[in-house]
């Protein structure tokens, strides 16, 4: 198993989908016990498999969330995800269910953005 680099946010070094520079505000909805939370975050990178974002409030590894992500030329996307990385206030989210239409909209949004090496 490869060990992720310290700056790796969305998965292991050999992840299938390349990350791209992407900046947008994201709303993160989750439920902890009987409490429903709605948090704000700032997306720093995006791929077809997930995203990396800064979130001021603490999240728990493995926690299931719903991301509300604005994409250019489309309406706000609502995507289920799981918290898979945590480094301070920087979190990695892996999409758990992505429709073919959402995948295509993410591809279109990333088309002209540089991949992160």
C-alpha angles and dihedrals in degrees: 000000000000119000115232118241113249092253093049108115112167103041148310123331092260095051115156099231118056117231120238131199106261131159126196141126114260132195114219117201123190143152124231110186106309093339120100113205131195114193134179125229140173117234115221101174138012137195136168089264102045149314143253120229144167113239122181095206121070118260126192124236109253093022114143115229141169115233122207103202125181112218125189115259093012140073122266110293120225108207129175112227145165129230104245104161134035127181112161106301092341114099136183119215124195116205111239098188123020122172120223088248093052091048090052092048091051090049090051091048091051098042097102098029122102119253115239111240 
